[in-house]
């Protein structure tokens, strides 16, 4: 009898939780509509073993879409993913129904690593609107005209570096795209081993290694974030703490640099100096500036690397682009922004490269504010307090140009 009572005491909470889950699902989906189709899932791990390369998941999703359709449901270690594999579906859900699909999921590892300040990860609401407004004011097209000289100087320095030391192409690219440091903070980088660039580089790499589905168990089981560091399986906490130190420096050090320069009356015009002059909130300035400068590490360098690779793979395109540049500049100078309207082929080439090799193949994750129905399939409401269905747009299929 004692054993029976003990068994009931252990099993009862699980039964109650299961019943609660079933009741909630019934209320959310009274018609009993099915979830979108997807490959068969195993217990706990879900579709983990079906993904050929966790770092390039979009390729597997593209293959699965041929069998299961444009709206794909996948689970990886408890993380529920809804992948949009066509322009039609992405436009319908993320554009026409944007009010319901504009929120962001809470990813435990992002917070643990100190990346919650990033405007791209903010949840929809007053704080998001405040940050977006500040970012738009600081970085809109008209405002960016004031920084074109910085971009031109950076491009010319990149060309000189490649000519002088061609074997270090990757290092040159990753260094020069961080002209954003000058634009955002008025800070002139060191040619090599720059502190601010190194911090952004390392912090961004650590985020990239921990953000994608299946990368960290704590993202699938948020309760793991409360485990003590010495507990088996809690190694992610030490990793997160290391990154958190970097993200704190990423936000604070360049900001403090601008404050010091302004106090001494020698600060050049920059995004941060202008925001300080307009008495913007410190937390907003740090978030907007840190987001902008960190984003350049992967996005700009990846786009530029893809362009270099495309010109090597397709030499005939390179020849036509070079011929257009020579015709416009007379072969005696480098092109600048005033030439852009006349460089039709070059503009088309640049845009095609961005489609051919997307910088963020799975886009930025979203989740729903309310449950929804699309083509007879049920899309659950997102809830920040529990593991929810994260929505990814598979850019590789939405813009299907070129090779993978």
Secondary structure, DSSP 8 states (H G I E B T S, - for coil): -HHHHHHHHHHHHHHHHHHHHHHHHHHHTTT----------BTTTBTGGG-S-GGGHHHHHHHHHHHH-SEEEEEETTEEEEEE-SHHHHIIIIIITHHHH-B----HHHHHTT-TT-GGG--TTHHHHHHHHHHHHHHSHHHHGGGHHHHHHHHHHHHHHHHH-GGGHHHHHHHHGGGHHHHHH-----SSS-HHHHHHHHHHHHHHHHHSTTS-HHHH-GGGGGS-TTSTT-HHHHHHHHHHHHHHHHHHHHHHHHHHHHHTT-----HHHHHHHTT--HHHHHHHHHHHHHHHHHHHHHHHHHHHHHHHH-HHHHHHHHHHHHHHHTTSS---GGGGGG-HHHHHHHHHHHHHS-SSTT---BB-SS-EEETTEEE----TTS--EEEEE-HHHHT--S--
